[in-house]
Amino acid sequence: MPKQETAREREIERVNVRFPKGLMRELRRYVPVGKRSQVIIAGTARLLAELKQKEALKAGAGAWSDESHPELRSQEDINRYLAELRASTSKRLGHERLSP
């Protein structure tokens, strides 16, 4: 009789990945046997998050311009805007700002 698959096993896909030998040696040296998949998964997730962020930044490039936000053209304008934003947040949260 075949072994029954658990719910966790159904959510996992096994893949065959090729690693450079030196990288695999380091993985074996620094990561214990039962933790290697977790390390590879975490690293892949971080890299994918970076790639998604870069893609989003490229897609949003040019969305902000001096023409669309003339009130924020100078550093003084930006400082004033930030001070107002921070003051409204402090007021909403009911406390004074901790830093000047």
Biopython code that builds the backbone (N, CA, C, O; Angstrom):
import numpy as np
from Bio.PDB.StructureBuilder import StructureBuilder

atoms = [
    (1, "MET", "N", (0.848, -1.179, 0.000)),
    (1, "MET", "CA", (0.000, 0.000, 0.000)),
    (1, "MET", "C", (0.897, 1.247, 0.000)),
    (1, "MET", "O", (1.802, 1.339, 0.829)),
    (2, "PRO", "N", (0.663, 2.232, -0.931)),
    (2, "PRO", "CA", (1.488, 3.432, -1.010)),
    (2, "PRO", "C", (1.287, 4.341, 0.204)),
    (2, "PRO", "O", (0.208, 4.388, 0.794)),
    (3, "LYS", "N", (2.351, 5.059, 0.560)),
    (3, "LYS", "CA", (2.322, 5.975, 1.685)),
    (3, "LYS", "C", (1.385, 7.148, 1.378)),
    (3, "LYS", "O", (1.396, 7.681, 0.268)),
    (4, "GLN", "N", (0.578, 7.544, 2.361)),
    (4, "GLN", "CA", (-0.347, 8.663, 2.212)),
    (4, "GLN", "C", (0.435, 9.982, 2.286)),
    (4, "GLN", "O", (1.244, 10.172, 3.194)),
    (5, "GLU", "N", (0.197, 10.882, 1.342)),
    (5, "GLU", "CA", (0.859, 12.184, 1.322)),
    (5, "GLU", "C", (0.220, 13.118, 2.343)),
    (5, "GLU", "O", (-1.004, 13.160, 2.469)),
    (6, "THR", "N", (1.046, 13.865, 3.074)),
    (6, "THR", "CA", (0.511, 14.841, 4.026)),
    (6, "THR", "C", (0.189, 16.135, 3.285)),
    (6, "THR", "O", (0.627, 16.333, 2.152)),
    (7, "ALA", "N", (-0.588, 17.027, 3.937)),
    (7, "ALA", "CA", (-0.942, 18.314, 3.334)),
    (7, "ALA", "C", (0.315, 19.130, 3.049)),
    (7, "ALA", "O", (0.414, 19.780, 2.008)),
    (8, "ARG", "N", (1.265, 19.096, 3.965)),
    (8, "ARG", "CA", (2.520, 19.842, 3.777)),
    (8, "ARG", "C", (3.270, 19.328, 2.556)),
    (8, "ARG", "O", (3.797, 20.121, 1.776)),
    (9, "GLU", "N", (3.324, 18.042, 2.383)),
    (9, "GLU", "CA", (4.027, 17.464, 1.233)),
    (9, "GLU", "C", (3.344, 17.834, -0.080)),
    (9, "GLU", "O", (4.019, 17.969, -1.101)),
    (10, "ARG", "N", (2.030, 17.999, -0.077)),
    (10, "ARG", "CA", (1.308, 18.377, -1.295)),
    (10, "ARG", "C", (1.605, 19.824, -1.686)),
    (10, "ARG", "O", (1.469, 20.186, -2.854)),
    (11, "GLU", "N", (2.012, 20.659, -0.718)),
    (11, "GLU", "CA", (2.289, 22.066, -0.989)),
    (11, "GLU", "C", (3.743, 22.309, -1.369)),
    (11, "GLU", "O", (4.123, 23.447, -1.643)),
    (12, "ILE", "N", (4.538, 21.293, -1.390)),
    (12, "ILE", "CA", (5.959, 21.419, -1.691)),
    (12, "ILE", "C", (6.246, 20.774, -3.040)),
    (12, "ILE", "O", (5.758, 19.687, -3.349)),
    (13, "GLU", "N", (7.044, 21.468, -3.826)),
    (13, "GLU", "CA", (7.457, 20.910, -5.109)),
    (13, "GLU", "C", (8.950, 20.609, -5.058)),
    (13, "GLU", "O", (9.754, 21.470, -4.704)),
    (14, "ARG", "N", (9.296, 19.434, -5.398)),
    (14, "ARG", "CA", (10.699, 19.013, -5.417)),
    (14, "ARG", "C", (11.291, 19.427, -6.762)),
    (14, "ARG", "O", (10.686, 19.207, -7.811)),
    (15, "VAL", "N", (12.489, 20.034, -6.720)),
    (15, "VAL", "CA", (13.134, 20.480, -7.953)),
    (15, "VAL", "C", (14.566, 19.975, -8.001)),
    (15, "VAL", "O", (15.181, 19.703, -6.970)),
    (16, "ASN", "N", (15.077, 19.858, -9.193)),
    (16, "ASN", "CA", (16.455, 19.468, -9.393)),
    (16, "ASN", "C", (17.212, 20.721, -9.814)),
    (16, "ASN", "O", (16.968, 21.270, -10.889)),
    (17, "VAL", "N", (18.135, 21.171, -8.962)),
    (17, "VAL", "CA", (18.878, 22.407, -9.223)),
    (17, "VAL", "C", (20.357, 22.084, -9.316)),
    (17, "VAL", "O", (20.880, 21.292, -8.532)),
    (18, "ARG", "N", (21.024, 22.697, -10.273)),
    (18, "ARG", "CA", (22.459, 22.479, -10.440)),
    (18, "ARG", "C", (23.209, 23.619, -9.767)),
    (18, "ARG", "O", (22.942, 24.790, -10.037)),
    (19, "PHE", "N", (24.148, 23.274, -8.891)),
    (19, "PHE", "CA", (24.964, 24.251, -8.171)),
    (19, "PHE", "C", (26.415, 24.124, -8.610)),
    (19, "PHE", "O", (26.889, 23.024, -8.896)),
    (20, "PRO", "N", (27.117, 25.246, -8.664)),
    (20, "PRO", "CA", (28.567, 25.147, -8.867)),
    (20, "PRO", "C", (29.171, 24.379, -7.688)),
    (20, "PRO", "O", (28.718, 24.522, -6.552)),
    (21, "LYS", "N", (30.189, 23.569, -7.961)),
    (21, "LYS", "CA", (30.769, 22.711, -6.919)),
    (21, "LYS", "C", (31.254, 23.502, -5.712)),
    (21, "LYS", "O", (31.021, 23.093, -4.575)),
    (22, "GLY", "N", (31.921, 24.622, -5.941)),
    (22, "GLY", "CA", (32.436, 25.420, -4.825)),
    (22, "GLY", "C", (31.329, 25.943, -3.934)),
    (22, "GLY", "O", (31.458, 25.943, -2.710)),
    (23, "LEU", "N", (30.248, 26.385, -4.540)),
    (23, "LEU", "CA", (29.115, 26.885, -3.766)),
    (23, "LEU", "C", (28.476, 25.758, -2.957)),
    (23, "LEU", "O", (28.090, 25.952, -1.804)),
    (24, "MET", "N", (28.370, 24.610, -3.557)),
    (24, "MET", "CA", (27.797, 23.454, -2.858)),
    (24, "MET", "C", (28.682, 23.034, -1.687)),
    (24, "MET", "O", (28.179, 22.672, -0.623)),
    (25, "ARG", "N", (29.998, 23.082, -1.883)),
    (25, "ARG", "CA", (30.931, 22.781, -0.786)),
    (25, "ARG", "C", (30.704, 23.722, 0.390)),
    (25, "ARG", "O", (30.659, 23.296, 1.544)),
    (26, "GLU", "N", (30.563, 25.000, 0.081)),
    (26, "GLU", "CA", (30.337, 25.977, 1.151)),
    (26, "GLU", "C", (29.003, 25.751, 1.849)),
    (26, "GLU", "O", (28.908, 25.850, 3.072)),
    (27, "LEU", "N", (27.980, 25.449, 1.066)),
    (27, "LEU", "CA", (26.671, 25.167, 1.660)),
    (27, "LEU", "C", (26.775, 23.989, 2.624)),
    (27, "LEU", "O", (26.257, 24.045, 3.740)),
    (28, "ARG", "N", (27.434, 22.941, 2.198)),
    (28, "ARG", "CA", (27.607, 21.763, 3.059)),
    (28, "ARG", "C", (28.431, 22.100, 4.302)),
    (28, "ARG", "O", (28.163, 21.585, 5.388)),
    (29, "ARG", "N", (29.432, 22.964, 4.140)),
    (29, "ARG", "CA", (30.300, 23.303, 5.263)),
    (29, "ARG", "C", (29.570, 24.127, 6.323)),
    (29, "ARG", "O", (29.731, 23.882, 7.518)),
    (30, "TYR", "N", (28.775, 25.091, 5.894)),
    (30, "TYR", "CA", (28.177, 26.039, 6.830)),
    (30, "TYR", "C", (26.746, 25.747, 7.246)),
    (30, "TYR", "O", (26.270, 26.283, 8.246)),
    (31, "VAL", "N", (26.060, 24.910, 6.496)),
    (31, "VAL", "CA", (24.643, 24.672, 6.789)),
    (31, "VAL", "C", (24.429, 23.198, 7.102)),
    (31, "VAL", "O", (24.774, 22.334, 6.296)),
    (32, "PRO", "N", (23.863, 22.909, 8.265)),
    (32, "PRO", "CA", (23.623, 21.509, 8.630)),
    (32, "PRO", "C", (22.662, 20.825, 7.657)),
    (32, "PRO", "O", (21.870, 21.475, 6.975)),
    (33, "VAL", "N", (22.754, 19.514, 7.613)),
    (33, "VAL", "CA", (21.977, 18.710, 6.666)),
    (33, "VAL", "C", (20.482, 19.046, 6.663)),
    (33, "VAL", "O", (19.912, 19.211, 5.585)),
    (34, "GLY", "N", (19.849, 19.149, 7.776)),
    (34, "GLY", "CA", (18.401, 19.375, 7.801)),
    (34, "GLY", "C", (17.958, 20.791, 7.498)),
    (34, "GLY", "O", (16.758, 21.060, 7.452)),
    (35, "LYS", "N", (18.903, 21.710, 7.289)),
    (35, "LYS", "CA", (18.569, 23.123, 7.112)),
    (35, "LYS", "C", (18.860, 23.666, 5.715)),
    (35, "LYS", "O", (18.550, 24.824, 5.435)),
    (36, "ARG", "N", (19.433, 22.880, 4.858)),
    (36, "ARG", "CA", (19.881, 23.389, 3.555)),
    (36, "ARG", "C", (18.728, 23.869, 2.676)),
    (36, "ARG", "O", (18.840, 24.904, 2.020)),
    (37, "SER", "N", (17.644, 23.137, 2.659)),
    (37, "SER", "CA", (16.500, 23.580, 1.852)),
    (37, "SER", "C", (15.994, 24.925, 2.344)),
    (37, "SER", "O", (15.651, 25.792, 1.540)),
    (38, "GLN", "N", (15.943, 25.107, 3.659)),
    (38, "GLN", "CA", (15.476, 26.377, 4.224)),
    (38, "GLN", "C", (16.374, 27.528, 3.786)),
    (38, "GLN", "O", (15.880, 28.606, 3.453)),
    (39, "VAL", "N", (17.684, 27.310, 3.783)),
    (39, "VAL", "CA", (18.630, 28.348, 3.380)),
    (39, "VAL", "C", (18.436, 28.688, 1.905)),
    (39, "VAL", "O", (18.417, 29.863, 1.540)),
    (40, "ILE", "N", (18.296, 27.697, 1.077)),
    (40, "ILE", "CA", (18.109, 27.921, -0.361)),
    (40, "ILE", "C", (16.784, 28.631, -0.612)),
    (40, "ILE", "O", (16.717, 29.543, -1.437)),
    (41, "ILE", "N", (15.741, 28.225, 0.085)),
    (41, "ILE", "CA", (14.422, 28.852, -0.069)),
    (41, "ILE", "C", (14.475, 30.308, 0.377)),
    (41, "ILE", "O", (13.951, 31.186, -0.310)),
    (42, "ALA", "N", (15.107, 30.575, 1.531)),
    (42, "ALA", "CA", (15.198, 31.946, 2.045)),
    (42, "ALA", "C", (15.981, 32.835, 1.085)),
    (42, "ALA", "O", (15.580, 33.967, 0.814)),
    (43, "GLY", "N", (17.094, 32.325, 0.575)),
    (43, "GLY", "CA", (17.890, 33.099, -0.374)),
    (43, "GLY", "C", (17.135, 33.388, -1.656)),
    (43, "GLY", "O", (17.211, 34.496, -2.187)),
    (44, "THR", "N", (16.418, 32.412, -2.151)),
    (44, "THR", "CA", (15.619, 32.585, -3.367)),
    (44, "THR", "C", (14.519, 33.611, -3.134)),
    (44, "THR", "O", (14.269, 34.462, -3.987)),
    (45, "ALA", "N", (13.861, 33.533, -1.978)),
    (45, "ALA", "CA", (12.783, 34.478, -1.659)),
    (45, "ALA", "C", (13.323, 35.909, -1.593)),
    (45, "ALA", "O", (12.689, 36.833, -2.102)),
    (46, "ARG", "N", (14.491, 36.097, -0.969)),
    (46, "ARG", "CA", (15.092, 37.438, -0.881)),
    (46, "ARG", "C", (15.425, 37.985, -2.274)),
    (46, "ARG", "O", (15.123, 39.136, -2.588)),
    (47, "LEU", "N", (16.043, 37.154, -3.090)),
    (47, "LEU", "CA", (16.400, 37.599, -4.431)),
    (47, "LEU", "C", (15.157, 37.931, -5.255)),
    (47, "LEU", "O", (15.143, 38.927, -5.979)),
    (48, "LEU", "N", (14.119, 37.111, -5.150)),
    (48, "LEU", "CA", (12.882, 37.394, -5.884)),
    (48, "LEU", "C", (12.247, 38.699, -5.413)),
    (48, "LEU", "O", (11.708, 39.450, -6.226)),
    (49, "ALA", "N", (12.302, 38.977, -4.109)),
    (49, "ALA", "CA", (11.765, 40.237, -3.584)),
    (49, "ALA", "C", (12.529, 41.422, -4.181)),
    (49, "ALA", "O", (11.923, 42.429, -4.545)),
    (50, "GLU", "N", (13.851, 41.305, -4.281)),
    (50, "GLU", "CA", (14.667, 42.366, -4.883)),
    (50, "GLU", "C", (14.308, 42.556, -6.362)),
    (50, "GLU", "O", (14.174, 43.683, -6.839)),
    (51, "LEU", "N", (14.155, 41.440, -7.072)),
    (51, "LEU", "CA", (13.814, 41.528, -8.493)),
    (51, "LEU", "C", (12.441, 42.174, -8.695)),
    (51, "LEU", "O", (12.260, 42.984, -9.604)),
    (52, "LYS", "N", (11.483, 41.814, -7.850)),
    (52, "LYS", "CA", (10.149, 42.420, -7.932)),
    (52, "LYS", "C", (10.210, 43.914, -7.640)),
    (52, "LYS", "O", (9.549, 44.711, -8.306)),
    (53, "GLN", "N", (11.006, 44.290, -6.643)),
    (53, "GLN", "CA", (11.136, 45.704, -6.294)),
    (53, "GLN", "C", (11.763, 46.481, -7.452)),
    (53, "GLN", "O", (11.299, 47.571, -7.787)),
    (54, "LYS", "N", (12.804, 45.934, -8.061)),
    (54, "LYS", "CA", (13.436, 46.596, -9.205)),
    (54, "LYS", "C", (12.446, 46.755, -10.350)),
    (54, "LYS", "O", (12.408, 47.792, -11.012)),
    (55, "GLU", "N", (11.651, 45.725, -10.576)),
    (55, "GLU", "CA", (10.651, 45.789, -11.647)),
    (55, "GLU", "C", (9.620, 46.882, -11.352)),
    (55, "GLU", "O", (9.228, 47.632, -12.246)),
    (56, "ALA", "N", (9.187, 46.963, -10.100)),
    (56, "ALA", "CA", (8.212, 47.990, -9.715)),
    (56, "ALA", "C", (8.811, 49.387, -9.842)),
    (56, "ALA", "O", (8.130, 50.317, -10.273)),
    (57, "LEU", "N", (10.080, 49.538, -9.471)),
    (57, "LEU", "CA", (10.737, 50.841, -9.598)),
    (57, "LEU", "C", (10.852, 51.254, -11.065)),
    (57, "LEU", "O", (10.646, 52.419, -11.406)),
    (58, "LYS", "N", (11.182, 50.294, -11.927)),
    (58, "LYS", "CA", (11.255, 50.597, -13.360)),
    (58, "LYS", "C", (9.884, 50.998, -13.896)),
    (58, "LYS", "O", (9.770, 51.937, -14.684)),
    (59, "ALA", "N", (8.849, 50.287, -13.467)),
    (59, "ALA", "CA", (7.490, 50.575, -13.938)),
    (59, "ALA", "C", (7.034, 51.953, -13.475)),
    (59, "ALA", "O", (6.278, 52.627, -14.175)),
    (60, "GLY", "N", (7.490, 52.375, -12.295)),
    (60, "GLY", "CA", (7.072, 53.663, -11.758)),
    (60, "GLY", "C", (7.969, 54.819, -12.156)),
    (60, "GLY", "O", (7.688, 55.967, -11.813)),
    (61, "ALA", "N", (9.032, 54.536, -12.865)),
    (61, "ALA", "CA", (9.969, 55.588, -13.254)),
    (61, "ALA", "C", (9.254, 56.658, -14.072)),
    (61, "ALA", "O", (8.521, 56.356, -15.013)),
    (62, "GLY", "N", (9.481, 57.902, -13.697)),
    (62, "GLY", "CA", (8.861, 59.008, -14.415)),
    (62, "GLY", "C", (7.496, 59.392, -13.894)),
    (62, "GLY", "O", (6.913, 60.370, -14.361)),
    (63, "ALA", "N", (6.972, 58.649, -12.942)),
    (63, "ALA", "CA", (5.647, 58.966, -12.405)),
    (63, "ALA", "C", (5.682, 60.243, -11.579)),
    (63, "ALA", "O", (4.680, 60.952, -11.476)),
    (64, "TRP", "N", (6.829, 60.531, -10.993)),
    (64, "TRP", "CA", (6.983, 61.726, -10.175)),
    (64, "TRP", "C", (7.779, 62.745, -10.985)),
    (64, "TRP", "O", (8.869, 62.446, -11.473)),
    (65, "SER", "N", (7.232, 63.941, -11.123)),
    (65, "SER", "CA", (7.960, 64.982, -11.845)),
    (65, "SER", "C", (7.695, 66.321, -11.182)),
    (65, "SER", "O", (6.727, 66.473, -10.437)),
    (66, "ASP", "N", (8.557, 67.292, -11.454)),
    (66, "ASP", "CA", (8.354, 68.638, -10.922)),
    (66, "ASP", "C", (7.037, 69.226, -11.429)),
    (66, "ASP", "O", (6.383, 70.000, -10.731)),
    (67, "GLU", "N", (6.662, 68.852, -12.637)),
    (67, "GLU", "CA", (5.413, 69.377, -13.210)),
    (67, "GLU", "C", (4.187, 68.842, -12.470)),
    (67, "GLU", "O", (3.210, 69.565, -12.273)),
    (68, "SER", "N", (4.244, 67.577, -12.063)),
    (68, "SER", "CA", (3.082, 67.003, -11.366)),
    (68, "SER", "C", (3.060, 67.364, -9.884)),
    (68, "SER", "O", (2.023, 67.241, -9.233)),
    (69, "HIS", "N", (4.206, 67.813, -9.341)),
    (69, "HIS", "CA", (4.273, 68.207, -7.924)),
    (69, "HIS", "C", (5.093, 69.488, -7.772)),
    (69, "HIS", "O", (6.185, 69.466, -7.206)),
    (70, "PRO", "N", (4.561, 70.607, -8.280)),
    (70, "PRO", "CA", (5.316, 71.857, -8.205)),
    (70, "PRO", "C", (5.537, 72.340, -6.771)),
    (70, "PRO", "O", (6.443, 73.129, -6.505)),
    (71, "GLU", "N", (4.703, 71.858, -5.857)),
    (71, "GLU", "CA", (4.825, 72.266, -4.449)),
    (71, "GLU", "C", (6.036, 71.636, -3.766)),
    (71, "GLU", "O", (6.343, 71.976, -2.624)),
    (72, "LEU", "N", (6.727, 70.725, -4.446)),
    (72, "LEU", "CA", (7.883, 70.042, -3.847)),
    (72, "LEU", "C", (9.141, 70.185, -4.711)),
    (72, "LEU", "O", (9.935, 69.251, -4.818)),
    (73, "ARG", "N", (9.311, 71.330, -5.308)),
    (73, "ARG", "CA", (10.458, 71.522, -6.204)),
    (73, "ARG", "C", (11.769, 71.755, -5.482)),
    (73, "ARG", "O", (12.814, 71.295, -5.943)),
    (74, "SER", "N", (11.737, 72.453, -4.368)),
    (74, "SER", "CA", (12.994, 72.780, -3.688)),
    (74, "SER", "C", (13.147, 71.938, -2.416)),
    (74, "SER", "O", (12.191, 71.325, -1.939)),
    (75, "GLN", "N", (14.360, 71.925, -1.886)),
    (75, "GLN", "CA", (14.609, 71.207, -0.632)),
    (75, "GLN", "C", (13.783, 71.817, 0.505)),
    (75, "GLN", "O", (13.304, 71.097, 1.381)),
    (76, "GLU", "N", (13.620, 73.130, 0.491)),
    (76, "GLU", "CA", (12.801, 73.793, 1.521)),
    (76, "GLU", "C", (11.346, 73.331, 1.431)),
    (76, "GLU", "O", (10.701, 73.101, 2.454)),
    (77, "ASP", "N", (10.836, 73.196, 0.215)),
    (77, "ASP", "CA", (9.465, 72.701, 0.014)),
    (77, "ASP", "C", (9.317, 71.285, 0.579)),
    (77, "ASP", "O", (8.327, 70.969, 1.240)),
    (78, "ILE", "N", (10.303, 70.450, 0.311)),
    (78, "ILE", "CA", (10.276, 69.065, 0.782)),
    (78, "ILE", "C", (10.345, 69.028, 2.303)),
    (78, "ILE", "O", (9.608, 68.275, 2.939)),
    (79, "ASN", "N", (11.226, 69.840, 2.891)),
    (79, "ASN", "CA", (11.344, 69.893, 4.354)),
    (79, "ASN", "C", (10.031, 70.342, 4.996)),
    (79, "ASN", "O", (9.603, 69.777, 6.003)),
    (80, "ARG", "N", (9.389, 71.368, 4.406)),
    (80, "ARG", "CA", (8.106, 71.859, 4.925)),
    (80, "ARG", "C", (7.044, 70.744, 4.847)),
    (80, "ARG", "O", (6.300, 70.510, 5.800)),
    (81, "TYR", "N", (6.995, 70.076, 3.712)),
    (81, "TYR", "CA", (6.026, 68.986, 3.531)),
    (81, "TYR", "C", (6.246, 67.887, 4.576)),
    (81, "TYR", "O", (5.293, 67.406, 5.187)),
    (82, "LEU", "N", (7.510, 67.493, 4.775)),
    (82, "LEU", "CA", (7.814, 66.441, 5.750)),
    (82, "LEU", "C", (7.462, 66.881, 7.168)),
    (82, "LEU", "O", (6.938, 66.085, 7.948)),
    (83, "ALA", "N", (7.740, 68.131, 7.510)),
    (83, "ALA", "CA", (7.405, 68.640, 8.843)),
    (83, "ALA", "C", (5.899, 68.594, 9.067)),
    (83, "ALA", "O", (5.440, 68.201, 10.139)),
    (84, "GLU", "N", (5.130, 68.996, 8.057)),
    (84, "GLU", "CA", (3.667, 68.949, 8.163)),
    (84, "GLU", "C", (3.165, 67.510, 8.288)),
    (84, "GLU", "O", (2.271, 67.219, 9.083)),
    (85, "LEU", "N", (3.742, 66.631, 7.505)),
    (85, "LEU", "CA", (3.344, 65.221, 7.552)),
    (85, "LEU", "C", (3.636, 64.618, 8.920)),
    (85, "LEU", "O", (2.798, 63.923, 9.494)),
    (86, "ARG", "N", (4.830, 64.890, 9.436)),
    (86, "ARG", "CA", (5.211, 64.365, 10.752)),
    (86, "ARG", "C", (4.353, 64.957, 11.854)),
    (86, "ARG", "O", (3.978, 64.249, 12.788)),
    (87, "ALA", "N", (4.036, 66.240, 11.763)),
    (87, "ALA", "CA", (3.200, 66.881, 12.772)),
    (87, "ALA", "C", (1.800, 66.277, 12.773)),
    (87, "ALA", "O", (1.220, 66.048, 13.834)),
    (88, "SER", "N", (1.260, 66.019, 11.585)),
    (88, "SER", "CA", (-0.085, 65.437, 11.524)),
    (88, "SER", "C", (-0.086, 64.020, 12.075)),
    (88, "SER", "O", (-1.057, 63.600, 12.704)),
    (89, "THR", "N", (0.987, 63.285, 11.848)),
    (89, "THR", "CA", (1.094, 61.927, 12.389)),
    (89, "THR", "C", (1.184, 61.977, 13.910)),
    (89, "THR", "O", (0.512, 61.211, 14.600)),
    (90, "SER", "N", (2.015, 62.880, 14.430)),
    (90, "SER", "CA", (2.146, 63.013, 15.883)),
    (90, "SER", "C", (0.816, 63.408, 16.508)),
    (90, "SER", "O", (0.436, 62.883, 17.554)),
    (91, "LYS", "N", (0.110, 64.336, 15.865)),
    (91, "LYS", "CA", (-1.198, 64.766, 16.374)),
    (91, "LYS", "C", (-2.185, 63.602, 16.374)),
    (91, "LYS", "O", (-2.920, 63.391, 17.338)),
    (92, "ARG", "N", (-2.186, 62.850, 15.272)),
    (92, "ARG", "CA", (-3.101, 61.712, 15.153)),
    (92, "ARG", "C", (-2.808, 60.657, 16.205)),
    (92, "ARG", "O", (-3.724, 60.066, 16.775)),
    (93, "LEU", "N", (-1.504, 60.419, 16.464)),
    (93, "LEU", "CA", (-1.122, 59.410, 17.451)),
    (93, "LEU", "C", (-1.164, 59.934, 18.885)),
    (93, "LEU", "O", (-1.071, 59.164, 19.841)),
    (94, "GLY", "N", (-1.306, 61.270, 19.023)),
    (94, "GLY", "CA", (-1.455, 61.857, 20.337)),
    (94, "GLY", "C", (-0.172, 61.973, 21.123)),
    (94, "GLY", "O", (-0.193, 61.837, 22.347)),
    (95, "HIS", "N", (0.942, 62.219, 20.466)),
    (95, "HIS", "CA", (2.188, 62.418, 21.195)),
    (95, "HIS", "C", (3.092, 63.396, 20.474)),
    (95, "HIS", "O", (2.958, 63.620, 19.271)),
    (96, "GLU", "N", (4.003, 63.968, 21.217)),
    (96, "GLU", "CA", (4.968, 64.905, 20.643)),
    (96, "GLU", "C", (6.054, 64.126, 19.913)),
    (96, "GLU", "O", (6.335, 62.974, 20.242)),
    (97, "ARG", "N", (6.653, 64.762, 18.929)),
    (97, "ARG", "CA", (7.785, 64.167, 18.246)),
    (97, "ARG", "C", (8.957, 64.046, 19.189)),
    (97, "ARG", "O", (9.212, 64.958, 19.976)),
    (98, "LEU", "N", (9.667, 62.954, 19.129)),
    (98, "LEU", "CA", (10.796, 62.720, 20.022)),
    (98, "LEU", "C", (12.052, 63.414, 19.561)),
    (98, "LEU", "O", (12.871, 63.808, 20.391)),
    (99, "SER", "N", (12.233, 63.577, 18.263)),
    (99, "SER", "CA", (13.458, 64.205, 17.758)),
    (99, "SER", "C", (13.122, 65.552, 17.151)),
    (99, "SER", "O", (11.988, 65.766, 16.722)),
    (100, "PRO", "N", (14.076, 66.460, 17.104)),
    (100, "PRO", "CA", (13.843, 67.822, 16.575)),
    (100, "PRO", "C", (13.525, 67.835, 15.106)),
    (100, "PRO", "O", (13.308, 68.902, 14.531)),
]
sb = StructureBuilder()
sb.init_structure("model")
sb.init_model(0)
sb.init_chain("A")
sb.init_seg("    ")
for serial, (resi, resn, name, xyz) in enumerate(atoms, 1):
    if name == "N":
        sb.init_residue(resn, " ", resi, " ")
    sb.init_atom(name, np.array(xyz, "f"), 0.0, 1.0, " ", f" {name:<3s}", serial, name[0])
structure = sb.get_structure()
